[in-house]
Amino acid sequence: MKHWRIVLIVAGVLALLGAALGYGTWRKVFGPGPELRTAERVLLIPTGATFDQVVDSLKDAGLVRDEAALRWLARRKKYVSRVKPGRYVIASGTSMNALLNRLRSGEQDPVRVTFTNVRTLPQLAGQVARYVEADSMAMLTAMTDPGLIARLGLRPETMIGLFLPNTYEVWWTERPEAFIERMEREHGRFWNGDRKAKAAALGLSVMEVSTLASIVQAETAKRDEAPMIAGVYLNRLRIGMPLQADPTLKFALGLDSVNRVLDADKRVDSPYNTYTHTGLPPGPINMPEPGYIDAVLNATKHDHLYFCARETLDGYSNFARTYEQHLVNARRYQRALNARGIYR
């Protein structure tokens, strides 16, 4: 009897220890995870990352307390050999089980990509690369790939017109080619039947509208005046008058927006010199925002052929029907610049 009593006691102790260990394991796996200093933590798992690299990232992010338990559970869930790259937003207190289920599923969180005030494709590639896994060189290589450009029905000079400044949700792991395909879809959605009909009524293609919109955007930051300036350029196109747009000269010369254009600059040999070439330049001189594209499509109808910045330097323009009146307006503006010591 005494022997059996000892056996029962030992068995009871072992059962209690097993229960305690089992509860401890259960708590590590299913219980609340580490409390973070912030409400959530962003975890980036690069393409080609190994399980050991994931473990290191989780530890660095403070998302795991017990590495041994993590490795044991990962093996049970067959995650060790099935690491999926991505951007994952992990909430504070997420259990180890929920964390591994999320990583194993590959259900990543999108990133919001914003690009504005872009003049060139290298600038665009740099802005986009700030948000995604691909670097700027990979982005630029795709954006300038002749085969891809041809497939899109574009030319190198018009490629920048494919991209519409805005904020988009994309995957952090999005390949450059996939990103461009996404932008192609966004461009197609923007250029609906109504906008295409308006472009056709103006006698312009989609990319010609974008090209003119880029000039209007470079001319004014005043959205309410953009349709009026667009009307001036459309009037010039209709009568075969050179656009004489200073922003296209600055683009050809590599000048920034605050530089003044001199008479000598107007002799530069470039297809973007709209003083010596009639019609539109080969492509957009920046990435026009949708609002400026709509300003061209809904341009104000008038008979003005000239405009010049106001002498008040408030960002608005004086408009003129005749060259003589334009010269009066231009002299007022030049005197205002000279008075402020702005000579180039």
N, C-alpha and C positions, 0 to 999 in steps of 0.2 A: 504493500500500500504506500509505504513511504517513497518507494522508487517511482511509482506512478504519479505521486503528488509532485515530485521534483520535475518529472517529464512535463506535466501539465503547466507547471510554473514557467519552465524554460520555454515551452511552446507559446505560452501567453506573452511572455516578454518579447519573443521573436516576432509574434504577430503585431504587437504594439510598435516594435521598431520598424517592421515592414510597413505598417500603416503610416507611421510618421515619415518614413522615407518616401513612401508613395505619395503622400500629401505634399511633401516638399518638392518632389519632382513635378507633380501636377501643378503646384503653385508657380514653379519656374516656367512651365510651358504655357499654362492657360491663365495664370494670374496677371495682374497689371504689370506692364513693363516699366522701365525707368521713367521717372518724372523729369522732363526736360525744363530748361530755363525758359523756353519759349513754347508756344502752343503746338508747334510742329517743327519738323526738321526735314530738309530736302536732302535726299540721298541720290547721288548720281552713280550709276553703274555703267562704265564704258563698254562699248562693243568689244568682245573678246576677253572680258574680265574673267578671272578664275574664281572659284569659290573662296580660296584663301584671301584673295583681294577683297571680296565682298565682306568677309569676316573682319578684315582690317578696317574697312570703311564703316561698318556698323559699330565697331569699337570706338573709332575716332569720333563718330557722331554721338556716342553715348546712348546707343539704342539697344545695347545688350549688356547684361550683368554677368552671365555665366557662359563663357565661351564653350566649355565642355558640353553643357546642355544644348547649346545652339548647334554644335556639330552633330551631336547624337540625333537631334530632331531633324536636322537637314538630311541626314542619311536615311532616316525613316521615311521622309517625304520625297526621297530621290531627287532632291534639289541640287546636290553637290555637283552633278554632271549636267545640270540643266539650267545654268545661270542665264538669265535673260537681261539684256541691257535696258537702260531706261532711266527716267527721272521719276522718283517716287517721293511723294510727300507723306511723311509718317507722323501721325499725331502722337503727342506726349502720352505715355502710359499704354501704348499699344503692346498687347501680349506677344510673346515670342511666337506662339502658334499663328496668330493673325498676321504677324510680320512676315513669317516665312510663306504663309499662304499667298500673301500679296506679291511677294517677290517671285514665287514660283509661277503665278498666273501671268506675270509680265504685264499686269494692268497698270501701266504707268500714267502719270498725270501730265497733261499738256502744259506747254510753256507759252506765254503770250509774247509774240514777236512784234515789235513796233519799229517801223522805219519811216522817217520823214526827213525833209530838207536834204535830199540826196541829189547830187549832180551827175555822178558817174557810177558805173558798175563796180569799180574797186571800192568806192565808198559804201555801196549797198552791201557788197560781200562782207565788209568789215562790220557793218551794223548787224546783219543777220547772224554772223558767227558769234556775236556776244551772247546769243540766246540758245544756240544749239551745239551739238557735239562736234560737227564738222568745223574745221578751221576756215579762215577767210580765203586761203589759197585754194582749197577744195571747192569752196563756193564760187570763187571767181573763175576757176577752170571750167566749171559746168556752165556758168553764165556766158562764157565766151566760146563755148564749143561750137565750131562751125556746123557740125551735123545736127546738133540740137536746135540751133538757131534756124537752120533751113527747114527742119521738120515743123517748126512753129510758124513757118511762112513769113519770117522776119529777116532783117539784115542786121549786121553788127551795129549799124547806126541807129536802128529802131528798137533794139532789144530792150533798152531801158524802159521803153513805153509799155512793156508787158506788165510791169510792176506798178501797182496802185498803192500809194502811201496809206497805211492804215495799221490797225492792230489785228493780228491773226493768232489763233490758237493752233500750234503745231506740236508734233512729238519732238522731244529733245534729240532722239536718235534719227530724225528724218534725214535721209540722204539728200545731197544737193539737187540731184535730178528730180527726186520726188517733190522737193520744195518748189522747184520751178514748175513742175506739172500742177501743183496746187495753185500757184499764182496764175497759171494759164486758165484754170477753172474759174478763179475769182475774176479774172479779166473778162472771161466770157459771160459771167453773170452780170457784171457791171454794164457791158455793152449789149444791152437787151435790144429788142426790136425797135423800141421808141427812140433810143439814142442813135442806133444805126440809121434810122429813117431821117433823123435830123441832120446827121452827117451827110447823107446822100443829098439832102435838099440844099446843103451848102456847097455841094460839088466836091466834097473832101472824103478821103478814106479815113478809117479809124485812126491809123497812125499819123495821118496828116493833121487830124484834129488834135491828137496828143502833142504833136510838134508845135502847133500854134499855141496850144494851152501852155506849153512849157515857156514860150516866149512871153505870154501874158503874165504868167506867174513870176517870171524874172523882172517884169516891168513894174509890178505893183504888189504891195502886201495888203492893199485895200480890196477885200473881196467884193464890196458893193460897187467898186469902180471897174472891176474886171470885165463885165459884159460890154461896157462902153469902149474900153481899149480893144477888146476883141473885135468890136464893130469897125474900128479904124483899120485894123489889119485886113479884115475881110473886104472892106472897101478898096484897099490897095490891091489885093489879089484880083478882084473883079476887073479892075481897069489895067492890070498889067504893070502897076507901079511897084518899084522895089520896096520891100518891107522897111528897109532902113532901120532895123531894130538893133540898138546898141548892145543888148544882151547877147545876140549872136556873135557880134564882134568880140566881146569879152570872152565868150566861150572859145572862139578860134585863137585868141591871143593868150588864153590862160589867166585872164585878169579876174580879180574878185569883184564883188557887187558894188563896192564903194569907189572903184576907180572911174575916173572920167575918160571918155573916149575922145581922142584928139583926131584932127583931120588926117594926120599921117597914118593913124590906125586904120582908116577907112580904105586904105590901098592894099591891105593884107591879102595875099593870094590864098583864098580858102573858100570851099563851097559853103561855109557858114557865114561868109561875108554877104549880108543881105543888102549892102549898099551897091555892090557890083553885080550881084546875081538877083534876077527876079524870081518870084515864087518862094516856096518854103525851103529851108535848109534840109539836108539829108535826113535829119532825125531830131528828136527832142534834145534840148540843151540841158535838161534836168529831168527829174521825175515829177511830172505834173500831178498835183492832187486832184481828186475827183471834182472838187468844187470849181477848179479852173477849167477842167474839161467841160463841165456843164455851162460855165460862163461862155465858152466858145459856141457850144451848141445852142445856147439861148442868148446870143449876142444882141446887144441893143441895135436897132435899126436907126441909122442917122446918116448924114452926109459929110461928116468930118473926115478929113484925111490926115490930120496932124494932131499930135498931143505932146505936151512938154510938162515936166514937173513944175508945180507951182513955186513961185518965188518965196512962199511962206515955209517951204520945206516941211510940209505937214504930211507928205506922202501921197497927196492927191495931185491931179493933173489939170492943166488948162487945155482945152480942145479948140481946134481951129479948122475952118473950112478951106482957107486960103494959105498959101505959103507966106504971104506978106504978114498976115496976122500971127502965124506961127513964129516968124522971126522976132516979132515984138515980144511974144511970150518967152522965147528962148533967151533973149537978151536979159530979160528980168531975172530968169533963173540963173544965168551965168554970173550976173552981178551979185546975186545972193551967195553963190558958191565962193566967188572971189573974196567977198567980204568976210567969209569964215576961213579963208586961207586954204581952201580945197582946190588944188590945181590939177590933180590927177587921181 
